[in-house]
Amino acid sequence: MRIRAAAGRTGDLTDLRGDSIWQADEGECTGAAPRMGLRIYTKFRGIEMPDVSDQALYTLGRLQEWAGTNPDLEPELVDNGADPAWVLTAAQNVGLIFARDWPGPGDPGHDVAKRNTEPPRELLASAWARRGLLFHQVTWAPGTLREQIDQLHRGGHPVLGVFCADGIQTNPGASIVRKLPPSRLANHIVTCLDSTNSVAGRWDNWWRRDSEGIYWGDPSDDPGKRGTWLLDWSAAEAGMALMLTIDFLPPPNGDAA
């Protein structure tokens, strides 16, 4: 499929990033990255839609492992991480809940206790009207990853990458990450912001703790750079376990055609 570039757009989507998404110490990047991807996708198209709840995506993703089983046999939901595949399954089959209704760690009114609690029936009913979000796996030939991502960016399709973040969390954003751990250890998902640099791409990142002044990545005062990484394209190709782009967004108000 050939992605048509939008007139006047480059592969730099940083201006569509908006505020940082704070996952604090909750480890819910699998909800935060799709939230940012959707924000970029809708802003690019001029679609008015509130931010989706990263916490709801994360928790509903973990619940998918037990979907359709006898409730009496389901184990207690504990916070042991959510596989990206389950989160995307929840987004497609359960639907989207807005952050204003189920706040994430960086949102006003956030309740950490809800991390292991299924949203109430009325919110699940509203999410059902917004189900159907589709992701598309991105493949590339060796040496063409930047070209593939840049093409998608120019068409308004944000790209999410899954890789292992161990050992690179504190790498300054102005310093290029030259090597990633093996892809089989992948445990983190982030959104690509800028694919225009032929040496390294700029990737968003979701772990920050304001009270302690801890930021993974660039500590810059520039909101477009703060908390981001520069990742060498060859390192990305070697360490990336999975690449996804948003392929379809159901009507935000739930009024399906």
Buried (B, 14 or more C-beta within 10 A) or exposed (E): EEBEBEEEBEBBBBEBBEEBBBBBEBBBBBBBBBBBBBBBBBBBEEEEBEBBBBBBBBBBBBBBBEEEEEEEEEEEBEBEBBBBBBBBBBBBBBBBBBBEBBBBBBBEEBEEEBBBEBBEEEBBEBBBBBBBBEBBEBEBEEEBBBBBBBBBBBBBBBBBBBBBBEEBBEBBBEEBBEEBBEBEBBBBBBBBBBBBBEEBBBBBBBBBEEEEEEBBBBBBEEEBBBBBBBBBBBBBBBBBBBBBBBEEBBEBEBEEE
